[in-house]
């Protein structure tokens, strides 16, 4: 039995991102594309403030630009995580945890 519904579980998406940025492989359902894009944009926007190096901030800025103009997916993040620097990965991981905490504390959806 195949389920064609797209997941709208923002908490799962953010938890999956945290694990991806830690270097773990996670099961990824098909997410609602708009929710996925909005949450990734929120994570990337927050990650800039957590990056330590200018090069890392530029990399994340490029990801924001791509996300806004072309879209972004968690599956793409899984592929990118293999090649990104520890500073970029750490900034995005902390940002995903930050967004998750804000969502849990306020019980609202960002974006």
VOMIPA-745754 format. One record per residue (C-alpha): x, y, z. Coordinates in steps of 0.2 Angstrom, whole numbers, plus 5000, padded with zeros to 4 digits. Each point is the difference from the previous one (the first is absolute). Layout:
VOMIPA-745754
XYZ;...
end
This chain:
VOMIPA-745754
500050005000;500850164994;499650175009;500050144988;499750145013;501450125003;500650025018;499750175008;500949955016;501150155003;500849935016;500549844991;500850104985;501050105013;500549855010;500549924984;501150154995;500949995016;500449824998;500550034982;501250145005;500749895014;500549884986;498649875003;498949924986;498150025004;498449944992;499350144990;498150004995;499450114986;499750175008;498850134995;501150114988;499450175007;500249955018;501749924996;500650164991;499450125013;500849905014;501749984991;499950194997;499750035018;501549895005;501250074987;499550185006;500349965018;501649904996;500950164993;500150065018;500749845007;501449994986;501850045006;500850044984;499650124986;500249864987;498749905010;498850155000;500250024981;499649814997;498550015011;499550174991;500149914983;498949865007;498750135005;500050084983;499849834992;498649955012;499050164996;500349994981;500149824996;499449915015;500949885012;499749835007;500649905015;500649864988;501150134992;500750055017;500449825003;501150004985;500850175004;500449955017;501349884993;501050144993;499750155012;501250065013;499849975018;499650185004;498650004987;499349845006;500150055018;499150174997;498649924990;499849865014;499950135014;498850114989;498949854997;500049965019;499650195003;498550004988;499449845008;500150075017;499150164995;498649904992;499849895016;500050155011;498850114991;499049864991;500050104984;500749964983;501350134993;500050084983;
end
